[in-house]
Amino acid sequence: MTTVAVNELFVSIQGESSRQGYPCFFIRLAGCNLRCRYCDTPYARENGGDTMDIASIVQACRETDTPLITITGGEPLAQPGFGHLANALLELPSRTVLVETNGSYDISAIPEQAITIMDIKCPGSGEADAMDTANPERLRAHDEVKFVLNDRADYSFALDALRRFRLTERCRHILFAPAAGKLDPKLLSQWLIADRPPVRLQLQWHRLLGVR
């Protein structure tokens, strides 16, 4: 029986990605290999979680009758059972599966039918060197890339990464998000208006709404 370590299962509003605003069933797996300075879920990184068999997780998802599913963490790809979980969820009818990953693991482990939401870590995260630099070439057209920005230096880094990895040629949605409490969203919006890169400003709707 294949298992994974689960921090929590819950239904909320998807606060990030191009699916912002939709009700979503979240599967937050436990554990992470990175220590980003702005991490907003340190409890998932530090808590070992509860061992759950994949059939039980799929049944919990089925009972919510929620079309959108997000596997997040922590870092989902750090768990050996991740692929089994993702494939089992994709077998459910009329479901869209998102996988949020920090970009340090080979994203080709994510099934083709799932949508990858991949971070590219900026210097302000303290983990920019952890990226698997082959991952941009593994992106598919329906995948998404997210940059979390602490300051102008991170913004410049992200603009350079757009060009260096030819991200606009690889995937449809590229997201620039201000790190909570670090970068004023209004200031970031002003930079985007001035420079007009082909990206979307992302705010964390779940934070704005005061939900998990």
TAJO-V876037 format. One record per helix or strand of 3 or more residues. SS is the DSSP state (A for helix, B for strand). FROM is the first residue (numbers start at 1). LEN is the number of residues. Records with the same first field share a line. If there is no record, write none. Layout:
SS=FROM-LEN ; FROM-LEN
This chain:
B=3-11 ; 23-7 ; 50-4 ; 68-5 ; 96-6 ; 115-5 ; 144-6 ; 173-6 ; 200-3
A=42-5 ; 54-11 ; 76-3 ; 82-9 ; 107-3 ; 123-3 ; 128-3 ; 135-4 ; 152-13 ; 167-4 ; 185-11 ; 205-5
